[in-house]
Amino acid sequence: MANSPQAKKRARQNEKRFDVNKARRSRIRTFLRKVEEAIASGDKEAATAALRQAQPELMRGVTKGILHKNTVSRKISRLSARVKALGA
């Protein structure tokens, strides 16, 4: 357990950040799930719209330090390739 005042404050701050990050991660996963569901349904327009909404959320996760930049780039690339393949 934290003993010094700054360690106690740090523990409080960590709890707050954990909650914020957890909510943000959950929000990102929701957007990804919407894209996955649209792809699974085979609706290219819905999948494209869902991907357009998911991209800024994913990039926001990068700027907030939730996800790594290359991870997000890979996810966006793979999702956009799958959406593009729906039309073919």
N, C-alpha and C positions, 0 to 999 in steps of 0.2 A: 504494500500500500504506500502511496505517496506520503512523504512526511513534510517536506519543505513546502512553503506557501506556493512557490512557482511550480513545483511538481503537482500540487493539488490543482492549480489553475490549468496547467497543461492537460491534466486528466479530464477536467471539465470541457476544455476546448476540443479535445479529441472525441469526446462523446457527441458533442454538437456536430462536428465535421462528419463523424460516422453516419449520423442520421441524414444529413444533407446529401452526402455521397450515396447513401443507400437509396434515397428517393430518386436521385438523378439516374443511378444505374437502373432502377426499376422502370423509370420513364423511357430510357433508351431501349430496354428490352421490349417494352410494349410497342414501340415504333417498329422495331425489328420484326416482332411477331405479326404485326399488321401487314408488313411487306411479304413475309413468308406465307401468310394466309391468302393474300391476293395472288401470289404466284401459284399456290396450290390450286386455287379455284380456276386458274387459267385465264383470268381477266387481265389483259395487258394494260388497259387504261387505268384500272384500279391499282395495279401493281406499280405502274409508273408514278401515279399520284402519291401512293404510299411511300415510294422510294424518295420522291422529292421532299416529302415531309420528314423522312428519317435522316436524310443527309445532314441538315443543320444540327439536329440533335446529337448525332454521332460526333460531329466536329466540335460541338460545344463540350462534349465529354472529354475531348482531347485538351481543349484549352483549360478546363477545370481540373485536369490531372486524373481523371477517372480511368481513361483508356490511353493506350499508347498510339501515337500518330500512325505508325505502320499497320497496326492492328485494324484501325478504323479504315485506312485506305484499302486494305485487303478485303474487308467486309463489304465496303461500298463497291469495289471492283467486281467481286464475285456476285453480289446481288444484282448489279446493273447488267452483268453478262446473262444472268438467268432471266431477267425481265426482257432483255433484248431477244433472247431465244424464244420467248413466248410467241412473238410475231412470225417466226420462221416456220 
